[in-house]
Amino acid sequence: MFISRKSLSRSVHDEHQKQPELVETRGGNLCTSVTVWRKSLIVTCKGFTVIDSNGNLVYRVDTYVGGRPMELVLMDGSGKPILTMRRSTNLRLVGTWLIYGGEVGEFCTSEKPVFYVKKSINILNANSNVLAYVYRRSSDRRYAYVIEGSYSHRSCKVLDETKRVVAEIRPKDALKRGISFGLEVFVLIVQAGFDPGYAMGLVLLLDQMFS
């Protein structure tokens, strides 16, 4: 089941915020394609810079804390928070991140997470290709989405319950004008019907789990 961009974009995107444009693929499908740069625009920060096919800044992450932060905030191009991701401190949810819409307070207890993203532990999982599971509620036994592939090779897919690919991470073209992009620059492709903001949020969590 897809996340409807129409129904969820209100929580992730302001009505007047510029969203990445949909483009048609060779197969006739509509998708959003953005370039992800694993670097903050602020020199003193770590983070991400995300640019659409027209060169517009659509998402950014600026982290001032070194090491492994307990919280990440995904912002739009103007710096407005659209998602907050927090490591769970609940012992029952070890290895799990909570995704909230917008910005939440430090001691927020009333806001309910939109998603719970749990890192896959290979010893407990027969399928070593699985990186993480995405749940709508912490009590759910059945995942809403599963992420498979290799983040270290920037080759991952987000699949829904029917195994349909809703988002994909791919390496940027190996060479352009003699310059290698390496692993710091890659492409995020999001199918129509799945919100690009949530897809980028999953990228941030994969980076925390596997970098």
ZAMI-624242 format. One line per 8 residues: number of its first residue (from 1); their letters; for each residue x, y, z of C-alpha. Coordinates in steps of 0.02 Angstrom, whole numbers. Each point is the difference from the previous one (the first is absolute). Example, Ala and Ser with C-alpha at 12.3 -4.5 7.8 and 13.67 -1.06 7.14 Angstrom:
REM ZAMI-624242
1) as) 615:-225:390 ~ 69:172:-33
REM end
This chain:
REM ZAMI-624242
1) mfisrksl) 0:0:0 ~ 71:169:-54 ~ 10:152:111 ~ -111:122:-92 ~ 96:157:-41 ~ -165:96:2 ~ -52:-59:173 ~ 169:8:86
9) srsvhdeh) 80:148:-86 ~ -96:116:116 ~ 105:-62:146 ~ 164:-3:-95 ~ -18:144:-121 ~ -78:171:22 ~ -128:44:-135 ~ 114:134:-72
17) qkqpelve) 163:-96:15 ~ 81:-49:-164 ~ 4:-190:-18 ~ 112:-102:-116 ~ -83:-17:-169 ~ -67:-164:-69 ~ 81:-59:-161 ~ -47:-140:-118
25) trggnlct) 117:-149:-17 ~ 33:-97:-160 ~ -128:-128:59 ~ -133:134:14 ~ -2:5:191 ~ 3:163:96 ~ 136:25:130 ~ 101:131:91
33) svtvwrks) 189:-3:-18 ~ 115:103:113 ~ 187:6:24 ~ 58:-26:179 ~ 166:74:56 ~ 64:-66:166 ~ 60:170:56 ~ -77:149:90
41) livtckgf) 2:172:-79 ~ 59:66:169 ~ 188:-24:18 ~ -6:-39:186 ~ -138:-131:-17 ~ -20:-177:-61 ~ -154:-38:-102 ~ -80:-18:-170
49) tvidsngn) -45:112:-146 ~ -135:-58:-122 ~ -25:78:-172 ~ -136:-34:-128 ~ 20:-22:-188 ~ -14:188:-26 ~ 140:39:122 ~ -117:60:138
57) lvyrvdty) 42:-33:182 ~ -145:-106:64 ~ 63:-80:162 ~ 142:29:121 ~ 67:-69:163 ~ 123:95:110 ~ 64:-94:153 ~ 106:93:126
65) vggrpmel) 27:-150:114 ~ 149:-114:-35 ~ -5:-190:12 ~ -170:-85:3 ~ -139:128:27 ~ -159:-47:94 ~ -104:109:-115 ~ -1:52:-182
73) vlmdgsgk) -107:135:-81 ~ -39:-1:-185 ~ -35:175:-66 ~ -65:67:-164 ~ 107:114:-108 ~ -47:154:102 ~ 50:-81:165 ~ -175:-44:63
81) piltmrrs) -4:-166:97 ~ -111:-130:-84 ~ 54:-160:90 ~ 80:-38:167 ~ 84:-169:28 ~ 49:-62:173 ~ 89:-152:65 ~ -114:-99:114
89) tnlrlvgt) 54:-5:182 ~ -125:-139:36 ~ 91:-164:37 ~ -136:-94:-93 ~ 39:99:-157 ~ 190:-15:-7 ~ 66:44:-172 ~ -159:95:-43
97) wliyggev) -24:179:-59 ~ -163:96:17 ~ -55:117:-140 ~ -110:150:43 ~ -81:125:-117 ~ 70:176:15 ~ 101:58:150 ~ -33:-71:174
105) gefctsek) 53:66:169 ~ 142:-75:101 ~ -115:-78:128 ~ -146:-35:-115 ~ -111:-143:61 ~ -165:41:-86 ~ 57:-10:-181 ~ -17:-172:-78
113) pvfyvkks) 132:-61:-122 ~ -51:-20:-181 ~ 117:-148:-20 ~ 117:-113:98 ~ 155:-54:-95 ~ 90:-152:71 ~ 171:-58:-55 ~ 5:-181:-55
121) inilnans) 110:-114:104 ~ 73:-131:-116 ~ 16:-135:132 ~ -188:6:24 ~ -40:19:-184 ~ 18:-135:-131 ~ 3:131:-138 ~ 167:91:20
129) nvlayvyr) -51:118:-141 ~ -122:89:115 ~ 66:161:77 ~ -149:65:97 ~ -187:-16:28 ~ -123:145:7 ~ -154:-15:113 ~ -148:116:24
137) rssdrrya) -18:-46:184 ~ 124:-71:124 ~ -119:-144:37 ~ -17:-53:-183 ~ 68:-171:-44 ~ -17:27:-186 ~ 109:133:-79 ~ -69:136:-115
145) yviegsys) 163:11:-98 ~ 163:-95:-8 ~ 168:69:-57 ~ 116:-118:-93 ~ 171:13:-81 ~ 166:76:51 ~ 13:177:64 ~ 189:-8:-2
153) hrsckvld) -13:-24:-189 ~ -143:127:-13 ~ -111:-133:-75 ~ -163:-19:98 ~ -185:-22:-31 ~ -151:41:108 ~ -140:-125:-30 ~ -179:3:61
161) etkrvvae) -101:-148:64 ~ -31:-61:-177 ~ 188:7:-39 ~ -26:149:-115 ~ 151:117:-6 ~ -53:173:62 ~ 172:80:16 ~ 177:-43:-51
169) irpkdalk) 177:58:37 ~ 122:-13:-145 ~ 182:53:-24 ~ 24:158:-101 ~ 72:-29:-173 ~ 176:-63:32 ~ 86:131:-105 ~ -52:168:-68
177) rgisfgle) 126:113:-84 ~ 138:-106:77 ~ -59:27:180 ~ -49:-149:109 ~ -145:33:120 ~ 44:-145:115 ~ -120:-39:142 ~ -27:179:58
185) vfvlivqa) -119:42:-143 ~ -141:-117:-50 ~ -175:-1:-73 ~ -167:-25:89 ~ -144:-52:-113 ~ -175:4:73 ~ -152:-71:-88 ~ -159:103:-16
193) gfdpgyam) -112:-28:152 ~ 142:-11:126 ~ 52:162:83 ~ 180:52:-42 ~ 19:77:174 ~ -28:-167:85 ~ 114:-85:-125 ~ 138:124:44
201) glvllldq) -33:-31:184 ~ 33:-185:-29 ~ 164:44:-86 ~ 55:96:154 ~ -38:-147:113 ~ 92:-124:-113 ~ 150:115:11 ~ -8:-4:190
209) mfs) -21:-189:4 ~ 130:-50:-127 ~ 133:135:-13
REM end
